[in-house]
Amino acid sequence: MAPLFETGKTYTFYFSREHGDTSITGQVVSYDPPLAKIETEGLTRIINCSSAYFVEAVARLEDEDREGAAPAE
């Protein structure tokens, strides 16, 4: 079976909590079920994908990943 998250791909992870929903977008560095290690905004984060607060993860399209990149000259 293929891994749930593709290393090097950017995902937005969604969580639901008592005080509101939140999300984190980052590039997957590694995935060792149920933990996903991502890099975002200069930070390395570990996400427990088996947590009751974890709702879903959405892979970003390659075009979306390049939106923040400087235009080619």
N, C-alpha and C positions, 0 to 999 in steps of 0.2 A: 504494500500500500504506500502511496506517495505521502511525503510529509505534509502536514497541515499548512505550514507556512514555508514559503520559498525564501531562502537566504539571499539577501541583496535586494529584495523587493520591498517596496514601501506599502505599509498598511495603516489604516486608521482603526484603532481599537476603541470600542464603545463599552461603557460601564454604566450601570444603574445603581444609584445609592439612595438612601432615605432622603437626603437633602437635595436631590437633583441628579441629572445625568451628566456625564463628562466623557471626553474622548482624548486620545493621545495618538498622534501620527508620527511614525518613525520607520526607519529601515531595519529589517530583521537582520541581526548579526548571526544569531544561531537559534535553533529550536530543539529543545530536549523535553519532550512532553512531560508535564503540562506547562513547562516554562518557556516563554519566548523572550529572548534578549534583543532589545532594540536600541538604536541610537537616534536621539531626537534633540535638537537644539543644543548640541554639545554635551548632552548627558547620556549615560548608558542606563537603561531601565530594564528591570526584569518584570515580566507580566505573567501572573499565574492564570492560565486560560481555563483552569478547572474551578476558579473562584465563582461563588454564587453571584458576584457583582459583574462578572464578565458577560456581556450580551452578545457581541459579534465583532468580527474584524472584516474590513472591506479592503481589498487590494486596490491600490491606486493604479490608474492606467499609465502607461509609459509616457504619454503626452503630458499628463498632470505632473509627473515627476520632473519633467524638463521645464515646466512653466517658470520656476524660480531661477533657472539657469540664465546666464548672460547670453544675449543673442550672438550668433556666429557672425564674424566679420569677414 
